[in-house]
Amino acid sequence: MTIYFNPKDSTLHDDGGDDSVHDLPLWPQGMTVATPEQINPPITLAAAQTSQLAIIAAAFAAASAAPVADSTGLTWSGGFDSAQNIYGAAQLAQAGGATNVTIFDAGNIGHSLTIAQATAVAASVCAAYQSIFGKYQGMKVKIAAATTVAEVQAIAW
C-alpha cells in the first residue's frame, strides 16, 4: 500500500495496495508519494495548547468534584457548588432562627451540625476547591506562555 499526496488540495489518497491505481483517469494529477510529515503532520503549538487545555480542564473537573474530608474525618462532596450549598443551608437555617442544620455528607448521610460547624465544613470544602482552582489557573497560564509543543505537552495535572 502506498499513500499519495495531492498538492492541489493537500489531501492524502491510499492506493489500496495497487500501485497502478494512480494511473487511472480518475486519479488526481500531480500526485506524489506522501512524506511521513504529510501523513502525520507535526502538531502545531496552537493545537498542542488547545489539546492540553482540554486535558487539564477535564482533570480539574474531576479533581474539584472529589470528596473533601473535614477536620473531624467526615467526607463531604467537593466543589464550589457544594461549598456554596452547605454555606447557604447554614445561613438560611440561622436566618430562620435555628441553631442546628442537617447537612448531607458525600455518602448522602445526614448530620445535624451547629451553624458554626456547618460553616466550618463549607470553609473546608471551599478551601479544597480554591486550591485545585489555583492549580488549574496556574497551569492555564503556563500553557499559554509555552513556546514549544514539547513544553506544552510536559504540563500535566
N, C-alpha and C positions, 0 to 999 in steps of 0.2 A: 504494500500500500504506500502510495506517495501522496503527500498533501501539497497542493499548489496554491500560490498566492496570486490574486488578481490585483494588479496595481491600480486599475481604473477605479475600483470601489473598495479596495482594501479587504476583500473577502477571501476566505480560505475555502478550498474545494478538495474533497477527498476523491481520489480516482477509483475507490472501491477495490483496489488491488490490481486493476487492469491498466498498465502503463499506456495502452493505446487509446484510452478514453479521451485524453486531451487533444487528440487529432480529429475527433468528431466535429461536425459543423456547429453543434450547439455549445461546444466548449468555448468559453470566453477567450478571445485573442489576447496575446501578450502575457499569458500565464507563465510563471516561473516556479521552480521548486521552492516551497516556503522554507525560510530560515527558522531556526529554533526561536528567535525573538519574535517572528511573525506568528508562530504557532502559540507560543506562551509569552506574550509581551510582558516586559518588566512592569511591575506595579509603579504607578506614579506616586509622588509624595502626597498629593491631594487625595488619591484613592486610599492610600495607606492610612491617612489621618481619618477619613470618613469611616473606614472599616474599624479602626482601633477605637474610635469614639463610640461606635455601636457596641463593641465588645465590652468596654468599661461601663457603658450605660446599663447593659444587662447585668453585669456584676454588681453595680451599685444598687439596682432594683432588688436583687436577691439579698444583698448584704443589709440593706436598710430595712427590709421586712423581717429579718431574722429575730427570733425571740431575744429578750433582754432580761437578765437576772438583776433583781434589785438587791439592796443590802441585806435583806432577810432571806435571800435564796429563792424567793418566788420568781417565776418566769412569766413575763408579760409579752404580748405581741409587740414587735418593734415597728419603727417607722414614725414619720411625722404625724400622720393621721391618728395613729394610736395614742401618741403623747397628747395630742390636741383633744382627743375624745376623753381620755382619762382626766385631764385637767378640767375640761368643760363639765364633766359629770360632777367633779368635786365642787366646782364653782356654783353650779346650779343647785346642788344639794345644800350648800352653805347659804345661798340666796333664799332658799326655801325654809331656812331655819334649822336644817338637820345638822347633826354633829358627826354623823357617820354616812357613808355612801357605799353601795355594793359595786365593786369593780371586778370584772371577769378577767382571769389570767389567760395565758396562751393556750391552756387546756380547756378553756371555757368553764372554769370553776369559779363561782362567785366568792368574793372575800369582802367581808364588812370591814371597812377601813375608816379611820378618822379622816377628817378633811385634810389634816396635816400629812397623814400617811399617804393618802391618795395623791396629794400634791407632790410628795417626795417620789412616788412611783412615776408620775408624769415627768418629773425632772430627770429621773434616771433614764427613762425611755428617750426623752428629748436629747440628753447628753450623748447617748449612744448614736442617735441619728445624726446629730451635729458633727460628731467625729467622722462618721462614714461620709457625710456630705462634704466635709472639708477635704477628705482624701480624694473624693470624686472630682471636686472642683480643681484641686491641685493637679490631678492627672490630666484634666482637660487643658489646663494652661500649658503643661509640658508637651502635650501632643501638638498644640497649636504652635509652640515655639520650636519644635523639632525641625531640623533642616535636611534630614535624610530619612529614607524609608526604614533603614535598619534602626535608626534612633527611635522612630515611631513604634516599630514593632517590638522594641525592647521594653516599652512601657506596659507593664502588666499589673493587674489588680493584685 
